[in-house]
Amino acid sequence: MEHMAVRPDGHYIDATAGLGGHLGQIAQRLVTGFVIANDRDGESLEMAKKNTLRWAERIRYHQGRFSELRRALETFGLEKVDGLLADLGVSRYQLTDPERGFSLQADGPLDMRTNRTEGTTAGEIVNYTAEKALADLIYQLGEERRARRIARAIVRSRPVRSTLHLARIVESAAPRTGRIHPATQTFMALRIAVNQEVEELEELMKLAPEIVAPGGRIVVLTFMSSEDRVVKQAFQRLAREGRARILTKHVVKPAYEEVLQNPASRSSKLRCLEMLDASREQG
């Protein structure tokens, strides 16, 4: 919130509203302004509404991808906002609800779609993708060195029926070597592919500078090095072009006390950018 620098009369967009944690923090700082709560997951948005009822008059809801954020602004009569927040972490609700298909801890359908009304499921990918393409996907998106072995085991075990079935197949091909479950990176790769997360993040980095007004902030929280690299390079490019000023010269990481209270924050990195008036800079 310190980096967002919310003004009471400003207009903001929480691009990843989730269950409403950051959303509520923004809304309670507003008086005459409002914040657009955006998320691909309509189920999460419904929970966010319940969790932020106290500030309902300061919140507008929109279901959509990053690439559809301009439409969100147009829906509520805005050309630009005074700040944009994107928390790229997966919602704990999605991870812990077996029916969503993200979890390694309980059996469920191989879904993994953030929006369960559209797109390809993880089950379709693991059961119908050619072995080499599947290995490439697991290696590139999951940074899994044992991708070829895992892909071969998946193809030989088809049809893969559920999340725990897939987890067992991966573990048989790539046995556990530490505390982290051996299927973690494979599940991550599938989630990224299903939701086109790389493409959507790249779209966000193109669109955010166009919809955030001069003086407005762009704050992004990442949880993977690949995501952070995309954000860092986009911010650096905007700074070189004179369109923005980077406010986090060193990436912001959670303090030790925060990690103790919220272990899920341990891999998070925050970067903040302030948009500049390009015409004034050139003048």
N, C-alpha and C positions, 0 to 999 in steps of 0.2 A: 504494500500500500504506500510505503514511503516513496518508492520509485514511480508509482502511478501518479502521485501528486494530484489527487482528485479535487476538483473545484466544485463547490456546491451547486453552481449553475451549469456545469458541463454536461456533455453527452459522451457516453463511453460504450464500449462493446467488450463483453467477456466472451471471447470466441469459443471457449470450452467451459460452458457453465457447469457441467457435471451435476453434482448434488447441491450446488449453490454456496459453497464455502467462500470463495473469493467474491462471488456475486453479492452476497449479503454485506461483505466488508465495503464494497464500492457503494452499494445502495444506501447504506446508513450514513455515508458522508455527503449525500446529495440533498438538496433542498428543492430547487426548481428544475434541476436537470433530471435526466434519466439514463439508465444503462440498458443496453440490449443484451439479453441472455441468449446466446447462441449455442446450440449443440446438435450434433448429428443424431444423437440418441433421444428419441421422443420420450422414452420411459424415464431417463434421467431428468429431463426437463420437467416432467410431472412431479418428480420428487423435489426438484429445486424449487418449484412453486410453493410446495408445502413448507419447505425449510426457510423460505424468505417471505412468508406472508406478512410479516411486520412492515415490510417496505414495498409491498405490492404496487403501490401507486407510482413508484419510481423505477419500475422494471417493465420492459417489453420483451416478449418471448418470440424466438424464431428458431425453427428447426432447419438445419442445413449444414453443408460442408463449408470448409474455409473458402473454397472457390466460389461460394454463393453469398459471401458477406456483403458485396455491393447491393445485392437484391434486398438483404436485411435492412440496410440503411435506407434504401428507397421506400421500403414498406412503411417506415416510420418517419418519412419526410426529411431525411438528413442527406446531405452531400458528403459531409465529413464528420468525424468524431474527434473528441479531445484526448482520447487515449484508447489503446487496445491491449488487452491482456490475453495471452494464450498459455495455458498450462497443459503441456503435451503428455502428462502422465495419464495412464489408464485409470479409470474410475475404480475405486475399491469395490463398489457395487457390482460392476461388470466382472471383475476378477473373482468375486466370491459367490456369485449366483451361478450354480451349475448349468442352468438352462441356457446361459449365454454362450457357453462353450469355450471360455477362456481359461478355465481352471484346471490345474493339474491335481487338485486335491479331492475332487468329487466327480463322478461320472456324469456326462451330459452329452448333448448332441454336438457334433463338430460344426459349430456355427461361426462364432467370432465376429459376426457383422455388428458394427456399432449401431447401424440402423437396420433392424431386422426386416424391413419392408423392401430392401433393394440389394442388388449385388450378388456376387458369388460367395458361397459358403466355404469354410475351410475343408469341409468334407468333400466338396466337389473338386477342390484343388488336389487333395491327397489321393483321391481315387481315380482321377482322370488326367492328371498331368504326366507327361512323359518323364522317365526316370532322370535323364540328364537335366531337363529343365527344372525338375523338382530339386535336384541336388544344387543347381545354380542358385535357386531361390533361397534355399536354406543357408547356403554359404554366404551369399551376398547380403541378405536382409537380417539373418540371425548371427552372422559372423561365427558360424559353426564349422570348425575345421574338419569334423567327421561327417560332413554333409553327404558325401558319396555313399558311405556305408549306410547311413540312415535312409537315404532315398531308396537304395537297393532293398533294404529290409521292408520299407513301406510298400513298395511295388509288389514284392513277393507275398505280402500279407493281405493284399486287397481281397474283399472290400474292408476298409477300415471303418468300424461302426460307431465309435464314440471317443470321447476325450481320453478316458483311461486306457482304452484299447490302443490308441495311438501312443500314449505315454509308455506303455509296456513294450510296444514294438521298438520305439527309439531306445529304451533302456537296454533291450536285448542286443541292439547293434552297437551301442555306445555306453557301456557300463558306467555307473557312478564313480567319480574320482574325488569328489569333495562333498560339501554340504548341499550344493545346488543340484536340483534334480536334472539329470542329463537331457531331459526333453525341453528344458526351459527355453533354450535358444531356438529350437525348432518351432515351438509354439509362438514365440515372439515373431519369427519370420513369417509364419502363416497369418498372424494377426495384422502385420504390416501390409502383407500382400492383399489380404481380403479387403482391407479398408483403404488401400491405395495411399497409405500414410506419407510416403516419400513425395509422391506427386502433389498431394494436398498441402504439405508443408512448403514446398517450392512455390505453389500458387499463393499461399499466405504471405510469403516473403516478397512476392511481386505486388500483391494487392494492398498490403498494409500501408506502405508509404503513400499510396494513392488516396486512401480513405482517412488517414490521420492528418488533422490540420497542423499548420506550423505552430510550434510550441507544445504540441501533443506528444505523448509518450507511447512507445511500443515496448511492452514488457513480455518476454518469453521465458518460460520455464521448460527446460529439457531434462530428459532422464537417460538419454543414450548419447554416446559420443558422436554417432552419425548425425543425429538431429542437431546437436550443438554445433557441429561443423557447418551445417547448412545455414543456421542462424548467424553464426559468427561471420561467415563469408559475405552474407547478404548485408549485415550491418556495416562491415568494413567497406563494401562497395558503395553504399549510400553516403558514408562519411567522405570517401575519396571524391565523390561527385559533388560534394558540398551541399547535399540535400538534408543531411542530418548530423547530429553530434552524438557520439557514443558516451553514455554516462557511466558505464561500468567498464573502466579500463582493464580491470581484472574481473573475471567472472565471479559472481557471488555464489558462495556455497553455504549450506546450512551449518550453523554453529553446532558444537558437540552436544550442547544441551537439547537442541531441537531434534537431533538424531535420536537421542535417548527417548524423548517423548514421542517421536514419530519416526520409527525406523524406515518407513517408506521414502522419507525425504533424503536418505543418505546419498543417493546418486544424482540429486537434482542440481542444476546449474541455472542461474538467473542472469539474463542480459537485458539491458535497458538502453533505449535509443530515444533521442528527442528530435522531432522533425524541425527543420528550419525553413524559413521563407526563402526559397531559392532565388526569387527575383530580387529581394533585398540584398542577398549575399552577392549576387552578380553586380548589382548597382553599386 
